[in-house]
Amino acid sequence: MADEIDALIEDVIVDAYGDGEQLSSFCQWFEETATFPFQATVVGAVVEVIEIDYDGDDRRGLVAQCRRDGQNYAVSLLDIVPTVAVPTETANLFAAYRRWANAVPLEGRMMARRRSVPSTPNLDRLDHDERSFLMVKLLAAHQELLAEAEQRATELLTDMDASAIADAVAAAMMELEIEEVGNRSGRYRGGYTEPTAAAWEIVHEAFEPFLADLRKLAELGHISAASTMAQGLVDGLDELGDVADDTVLAWAGDHALTELVEAVYLEVQRLGLYPPEVE
């Protein structure tokens, strides 16, 4: 497999010089050979990967466009961990990109799943809701699998990394569309919405799913994982630092990030978690 992945990397980057050209080539290969959507996790949260993009930022690299609970997010492709068997071409290209980027291997988990699960063209094409419905039906028909399914669900939920969470938070905040502020602000029948209020609403909506995951972990008794996530949330907000003038965060006001951090600490206190450390 190592030789196969190395050969694939050579095919992708042939005649591509420098990181920018090679990232563009990887993006093109994903567009032409990968099968979308596929299910994955980002810091333990299940998402549906719908597209791979490259915005010209060599440091960030390829970006995965993900959908969760009806909302779209953009995160680094290196933060993505596929949760189900994917078509061979997609799995190999994913492994090739991680190796090219010198990322820590996923301990062979994705490739092992691919070898152990036969080709399932219909299953591969199911969306998130369809997969969820199918899993419920399978577990109802095979209740002997419930204990193993619960164990694997626990492992999935508690697989937390503070730095990956921080990256996901920062990416979610910076990917907010400034045009949406204009769409939500201005005069309407019976009143007027300030751009600052509209921007804060957008920021709050983008951050709320992270807080919801924090609550879920704590309520399930995964205190250590929840505390790790809280640390990642605070670190991610801290990474944003001074925001550019043309961003939703900037329009949300000078205290937007401070209020988000305070929201995390309030949840931490309410849930009885270990408080995040501030550098």
PAMI-683893 format. One record per residue: x, y, z of N, C-alpha, C, O in turn. Coordinates in steps of 0.001 Angstrom, whole numbers, plus 500000, padded with zeros to 6 digits. Example, Ala and Ser with C-alpha at 12.3 -4.5 7.8 and 13.67 -1.06 7.14 Angstrom:
BEGIN
513190494310507800512300495500507800513200496700507800514236496681508465;512850497750507080513670498940507140512900500030507870513409501138508039;
This chain:
BEGIN
500822498795500000500000500000500000500861501261500000500524502254499356;501990501209500739502868502379500788503350502750499394503346503925499027;503774501739498602504232502021497246503113502599496398503348503484495575;501883502099496598500740502590495829500463504052496146500197504846495244;500525504408497414500268505792497816501378506706497319501108507805496834;502629506257497437503741507070496936503623507294495433503891508388494938;503222506252494713503051506391493268501931507370492938502027508134491977;500869507344493738499759508266493517500213509704493748499844510601492990;501009509926494787501525511271495044502334511771493853502196512922493441;503181510900493300503983511288492137503093511657490957503376512609490231;502005510890490770501093511196489670500410512555489875500230513318488926;500041512837491107499318514074491397500199515298491185499758516294490611;501444515226491648502276516440491655503221516537490460504034517459490388;503123515589489518503994515647488356503767516981487626502629517386487390;504845517635487284504805518930486592504180520045487435503850521107486907;504016519809488748503516520853489646504668521269490547505226520436491262;505027522530490520506208523005491237505786523958492352505041524912492131;506273523679493531505929524506494680504643524043495332503829523352494719;504472524435496587503310523979497347501993524424496713501030523659496670;501955525660496224500714526164495652500229525341494469499055524975494402;501131525049493534500747524267492359500379522840492751499445522263492193;501108522270493706500823520899494107499500520802494854498771519824494686;499176521801495679497875521815496343496747521960495324495704521318495449;496960522804494318495958522954493257495751521640492527494627521289492167;496850520910492308496742519626491626495979518616492473495148517872491952;496255518584493782495509517686494670494026518037494642493177517147494593;493714519324494672492313519750494643491631519280493367490491518815493401;492327519403492244491759518968490970491521517462490960490509516987490444;492464516715491536492294515268491597491086514890492447490339513979492092;490891515584493565489709515309494380488444515588493586487490514812493642;488432516696492843487255517049492058486940515981491013485776515683490745;487995515410490426487793514498489295487643513036489703487020512261488977;488207512638490862488213511204491191487513510841492488487138509683492672;487325511793493395486716511467494681485203511349494553484594511956493671;484607510565495440483162510381495475482592511160496654482982510937497800;481676512066496372481036512888497393479531512651497367478973512316496321;478861512826498527479447513131499837479945511868500516479569510761500131;480792512032501529481130510922502404481122511417503842481331512598504120;480875510471504749480731510821506159482073510807506859482922509961506578;482263511746507771483521511855508502483243512476509860482108512837510170;484295512597510670484172513319511924485170514467511939486251514383511357;484785515533512613485674516663512890485609516877514390484565517241514930;486729516649515057486813516707516522485652515947517166485035516418518121;485372514769516625484365513903517212482952514126516732482087513284516974;482683515240516052481339515517515549481189514948514141482053515146513287;480090514244513908479854513636512600479406514700511610478493515478511885;480056514723510461479715515674509398479639514917508077480028513753507980;479132515605507071479078515076505716479983515946504853479734517141504697;481026515355504296481960516098503450481367516165502045481117515139501413;481149517388501568480462517548500284481381518062499179481031517993498001;482560518579499553483438519141498527484806519423499132484927519646500336;485844519412498281487194519783498688487595521020497894487464521045496670;488087522052498593488452523318497951489901523681498287490497523146499222;490447524609497494491746525214497793491618526692497495491347527084496360;491818527527498536491604528967498383492892529742498157492885530972498205;494003529044497911495260529716497643496127529932498866497236530453498747;495649529540500049496419529676501286497270528424501464496769527383501888;498569528527501136499445527361501221499539526829502641499640525619502845;499505527722503625499660527284505014498469526442505461498628525446506166;497292526851505047496091526111505446495901524851504620495439523832505134;496255524914503347496132523737502492494710523516502009493928524461501905;494375522263501713493053521931501211492017522076502316492292521839503493;490824522469501902489728522716502837488575521787502491488223521626501323;487991521178503516486823520320503326485563521123503621485414521686504706;484669521170502659483366521790502877482453520729503490482172519703502871;481995520991504710481229519996505457479832520508505770479607521711505893;478910519581505895477540519928506266477170519175507536477436517982507676;476542519916508469476079519302509710474862520062510219474888521287510343;473798519325510511472572519926511033472080521071510159471616522095510660;472187520885508837471674521881507912472566523080507697472204523989506950;473746523107508345474664524229508170475961523739507538476371522594507731;476600524629506778477854524291506113479030524921506851478949526046507343;480141524154506915481359524618507563482541524271506672482496523310505903;483594525062506786484830524779506062485930524531507091486189525380507944;486576523368507010487660523031507938488825522463507140488664522033505998;489985522469507753491148521881507094490896520409506799490357519690507640;491278519964505626491098518561505269491874517643506214491499516487506410;492953518161506796493745517348507718493017517098509031493426516228509800;491948517840509306491155517622510522490034516624510302489289516308511231;489909516126509080488824515201508717489254513755508981490361513352508623;488368512987509608488582511551509786487355510819509251486299510873509880;487460510134508109486309509399507575485820508358508575486625507682509216;484494508229508710483929507292509673483363506037509026483005505093509731;483275506005507716482760504830507026483684504518505857484490505349505438;483545503293505339484336502921504171483982503820503004482805504064502737;484988504311502309484772505164501149485330504451499926486122503520500071;484936504866498721485482504239497520487002504281497504487613505195498057;487598503300496877489049503158496894489765504414496424490742504837497043;489290505019495332489965506202494800489984507340495816490990508035495965;488871507523496508488788508585497501489696508292498685490416509175499152;489666507057499173490485506671500319491974506830500011492727507348500834;492393506389498838493804506484498477494245507939498310495343508311498725;493393508750497707493748510154497509493830510877498855494702511723499057;492929510545499762492967511123501106494281510755501797494930511612502398;494671509485501712495918509037502334497122509708501679498083510067502360;497071509876500356498184510508499642498355511954500069499476512423500264;497245512659500214497341514068500636497936514179502034498786515035502277;497500513326502953498034513376504320499534513088504314500297513735505031;499952512120503506501386511802503470502170512950502839503250513293503319;501649513542501781502322514669501133502480515832502114503495516528502104;501465516037502964501478517147503917502252516820505188502311517634506109;502850515619505240503587515181506431502705515174507676503175515457508778;501426514849507496500503514762508620500650513400509293501063512420508674;500301513369510576500351512113511318499357511145510692498191511505510526;499773509925510338498848508965509737497681508657510670497811508751511891;496552508293510092495384507942510880495460506496511348494435505822511457;496664506017511624496909504687512162496294503586511303495926502514511784;496198503900510001495696502892509068494222502605509187493727501660508574;493483503422509987492084503098510234491244503136508972490444502232508729;491418504166508173490590504286506983490903503168505995489994502561505428;492196502899505790492551501862504834492149500488505345491770499622504557;492226500278506657491802498992507209490312498788506987489877497685506656;489524499848507167488093499725506917487827499399505463486939498612505138;488614500017504593488395499777503167488686498327502805487983497736501985;489728497748503420490067496364503102489056495393503685488808494333503110;488462495750504839487582494814505522486135494896505053485345494005505362;485767495937504317484389496115503868484337496016502350485059496740501664;483508495145501815483417495020500355482794496250499734482201497077500426;482931496365498426482367497495497702480857497537497893480181496526497701;480324498698498268478889498864498504478422500144497819478260501169498481;478204500106496516477892501336495765476656502068496265476642503299496275;475612501346496683474411502010497169474632502607498555474206503728498834;475306501843499425475593502345500770476483503583500705476286504539501454;477461503557499804478374504695499676477643505975499303478108507069499622;476513505852498635475791507022498141474737507549499114474130508587498852;474509506863500222473513507333501179473980508618501844475167508787502126;473040509522502093473411510734502815473353510472504313473064509355504740;473630511510505120473735511345506566472440510819507173472470509891507981;471299511402506790470021510968507355469684509541506959469163508774507769;469978509185505721469700507822505267470562506809505998470089505728506348;471829507151506232472707506248506987472207506083508423472233504982508972;471755507174509022471252507102510392470035506192510462469925505361511363;469126506350509514467932505513509476468305504041509286467728503161509926;469270503781508406469698502417508165470327501811509410470077500647509725;471149502590510130471783502068511336470745501677512380470873500640513030;469709502514512544468651502198513505467963500893513136467693500063514004;467680500712511854467017499486511413467903498266511645467423497218512077;469199498402511356470118497283511536470245496901513010470242495718513351;470356497891513871470498497602515297469215497019515873469259496194516786;468076497446515343466816496864515805466706495402515398466143494582516124;467251495087514225467187493708513731468288492835514334468141491615514399;469383493445514772470521492687515323470930493304516652471958493975516745;470124493075517671470364493712518963471619493197519646472094493793520613;472158492090519146473428491612519697474578492566519391475649492468519991;474355493490518456475386494464518097475302495744518922476164496615518805;474267495863519758474064497104520496475249497460521397475677498613521445;475771496465522104476868496739523037478095497245522294478732498208522722;478434496588521161479593497025520386479344498399519782480242499241519762;478118498631519284477796499934518709477918501035519758478418502120519463;477472500764520966477574501755522039479030502041522381479409503185522630;479842500987522390481268501180522678481933502034521608482700502946521916;481633501733520355482239502498519263481715503935519230482450504859518882;480455504119519590479915505476519666480632506278520742480921507461520562;480916505619521867481649506284522946483046506678522486483502507789522756;483727505766521789485065506061521280485031507228520307485915508085520321;484015507257519467483885508331518480483651509682519158484260510686518788;482774509695520141482445510942520818483591511489521646483753512703521768;484382510598522213485422511045523152486790511206522506487761511516523196;486885511001521194488162511166520493488380512658520249488087513167519167;488894513351521259489010514804521227490467515243521186491326514654521841;490730516285520408492047516899520338491848518409520366491225518976519469;492378519057521400492125520486521593492602521334520421491929522291520038;493754520995519846494275521798518738493400521675517498493195522657516784;492880520472517236491992520293516083490681521040516293490132521617515354;490180521029517527488966521774517843489201523264517624488362523958517049;490350523747518089490680525167517920490696525553516449490156526592516069;491314524717515621491359525007514185489961525033513578489652525877512737;489114524091514020487758524026513478486950525262513864486197525794513049;487108525716515102486391526910515557486848528140514769486029528908514264;488164528311514674488693529470513956488231529460512503487861530499511956;488253528292511886487826528195510487486349528535510342485961529255509422;485528528018511247484080528276511167483784529765511297482903530287510614;484508530441512162484277531877512349484739532692511138484063533635510729;485877532331510575486428533107509472485746532818508148485864533610507213;485036531707508044484363531357506798482972531981506693482302531816505674;482533532689507718481218533316507666481160534335506532482097535110506341;480072534333505789479924535172504609479503536584504998478449536777505604;480325537568504651480032538953504993478752539428504307478064540309504825;478428538858503155477211539270502445475957538986503266474937539657503107;476041537982504149474879537625504952474503538741505926473339538880506301;475500539539506335475201540675507210474253541639506499473286542123507087;474545541912505220473670542784504446472292542191504248471292542910504249;472238540869504077470951540214503864470047540295505094468823540342504973;470662540310506275469867540257507499469652541625508150468857541749509082;470340542628507676470218543945508301469418544892507404469133544588506246;469063546053507975468313547056507226466867547133507672466457546510508651;466122547904506936464720548116507289463855546933506861464072546310505822;462893546661507686461873545680507354460557546202507898460547547148508686;459460545610507498458162546113507919458060546072509452458054545003510062;457981547232510035457820547308511484459096547540512257459063547571513488;460229547706511579461448547932512351462702548032511512462647548178510291;463835547952512192465139548078511547466143547218512303466178547247513533;466957546457511583467986545617512186469354546213511910469745546379510754;470076546533512966471420547076512835472361546013512266472215544834512588;473322546406511429474303545443510916475048544709512038475343543520511917;475351545427513132476044544785514253475196543674514854475708542602515175;473905543928515006473010542905515557472909541710514618472899540562515063;472834541985513317472763540895512344474032540065512366473977538836512308;475186540736512450476459540026512473476580539163513723477037538023513651;476171539706514871476247538926516107475344537690516022475711536616516498;474184537845515426473281536705515258473942535609514418473833534425514738;474621536007513353475305535041512485476424534331513245476568533111513156;477211535101513990478309534526514770477774533555515809478306532458515977;476722533962516504476126533103517534475627531794516935475836530727517512;474968531871515776474453530662515131475587529721514731475433528502514806;476726530276514305477856529447513891478538528792515082479071527689514961;478528529459516232479228528932517408478354527999518234478872527148518957;477050528145518139476141527356518965476319525835518792476256525119519791;476539525303517560476739523852517449477929523346518263477893522224518767;478981524155518398480116523750519217479708523666520692480075522721521390;478951524654521155478467524613522532477518523441522748477518522825523814;476713523136521738475790522005521848476559520697522003476167519831522786;477660520553521252478478519346521392479126519281522765479262518201523341;479528520439523294480106520494524634479090520011525672479421519213526549;477863520496525565476817520073526495476540518574526368476362517875527365;476509518098525134476211516686524907477247515795525576476895514817526235;478524516129525408479573515332526023479443515310527541479552514259528171;479208516494528120479099516562529577477877515809530083477953515093531082;476763515968529399475530515305529829475625513793529715474933513072530435;476482513301528812476702511861528681477737511346529676477994510144529743;478329512253530447479298511840531453480729511785530977481599511290531694;480998512289529764482360512274529218483065513567529636483327514438528806;483363513680530914483855514928531478485221515315530915485455516477530587;486113514345530807487452514649530296487388515140528854488034516128528505;486604514450528010486467514853526613485811516223526510486208517041525680;484808516478527350484137517774527329485096518886527742485076519973527165;485930518616528735486899519623529174487921519896528083488332521039527884;488334518847527375489254519027526252488611519884525171489258520749524580;487349519638524924486660520425523912486550521880524349486747522784523538;486236522118525624486153523493526120487478524218525935487504525392525564;488586523514526195489902524114526008490113524458524541490638525524524219;489707523558523652489852523821522225489019524997521762489458525772520913;487812525141522313486964526273521941487609527593522335487639528538521547;488123527653523555488772528883524015490027529166523199490281530309522819;490815528122522931492031528305522136491702528788520728492397529643520181;490634528236520141490249528643518791489820530090518728490168530807517790;489070530522519717488663531932519758489867532837519974489940533935519423;490816532360520786492024533143521033492876533252519771493548534261519560;492850532211518930493626532223517685493170533343516751493959533854515956;491918533715516848491382534700515915491989536081516130492179536840515180;492295536402517399492978537650517702492281538852517085491059538979517150;493076539733516485492526540916515814491918540498514481492608539940513628;490650540764514306489963540350513088489959541479512075489932542658512431;489986541096510804489980542087509729488650542828509680487625542319510135;488680544038509122487495544892509104486366544332508247485196544617508501;486704543539507238485690543078506296485165541690506647484777540937505754;485147541342507924484658540037508352483397540197509191483117541267509730;482643539103509285481431539115510103481778539377511562481060540091512261;482896538788512023483310539005513412483540540487513706483153540986514763;484169541178512770484413542603512977483102543369513079482965544254513923;482152543040512237480859543703512267480084543361513533479224544130513962;480383542211514134479657541796515341480034542636516557479351542583517580;481103543402516456481463544289517557482752543892518236483210542756518121;483336544852518950484631544646519591484606543552520649485632542932520928;483444543315521236483372542373522349482823541005521937482523540177522797;482687540761520623482081539509520169482875538297520643482305537355521195;484190538318520429485010537176520839484994537010522352484930535890522858;485051538127523074485013538061524534483712537422525013483716536617525944;482614537778524382481328537212524780481250535723524472480641534964525227;481859535300523371481878533871523055482708533108524082482307532033524528;483858533657524458484686533015525482483914532936526801483945531911527482;483229534012527154482442534009528384481338532955528328481013532337529342;480762532752527142479727531728526990480295530342527266479635529497527872;481535530116526810482185528822527071482396528634528574482092527572529117;482910529650529234483185529545530666481895529359531471481887528637532468;480813530002531046479544529809531733479069528362531614478574527782532581;479222527783530419478842526381530235479749525469531044479283524498531642;481041525773531066481987524975531842481601524971533318481604523929533974;481273526139533817480887526244535223479581525500535492479451524793536491;478627525669534596477327525026534783477431523508534711476737522796535438;478294523018533838478431521583533618479427520915534563479525519688534589;480159521701535329481109521134536273482351520582535615482853519531536014;482862521287534595484036520816533855485297521477534387485243522433535161;486448520937533945487716521569534275487811522869533478487629522851532260;488088523980534127488143525259533397489301525297532426490386524810532743;489093525876531227490184525983530251491296526883530768491051527820531527;492508526589530351493653527429530694493823528502529641493591528258528457;494219529669530056494451530780529140495927531045529070496579531244530095;496475531051527836497901531285527672498249532735527962499415533120527873;
